Amino acid sequence: MAAESSRWLTIPDLVDVLGVSPGRVHRLLEDRHLLGVRRDKVLVVPEEFLLDGEPLTELRGTLILLADDGFTDDEAMEWMLSVDETLGVSPINALRAGRKAEVRRVAQALAF
């Protein structure tokens, strides 16, 4: 199943929503507080990765774990937004529901 977001945010969108500079947005991406992928050559982040105008705090550790497991950014995005059989929902929805430990256990089991 292809990963889909309800809304993809560009860097300018993130600057507006987060109230930070473009440089700060890029640092959030570099430090894995957020994950972006290119869609039609534009770097975008799913709106679901934000909560109350901030990056979802539980996201960073999960993104680091996926990168350590060998996931590319595109593969990590696909997994985060697609329904996972074990979780019954997409990992991002599970994180938003407070199921961080469960999401990370499932991610750890996926290590390449």
Secondary structure, DSSP 8 states (H G I E B T S, - for coil): -----S-EEEHHHHHHHHT--HHHHHHHHHTTSS--EEETTEEEEEGGGEETTEE-TTHHHHHHHHHHTT--HHHHHHHHHS--TTTSS-HHHHHHTT-HHHHHHHHHHT--
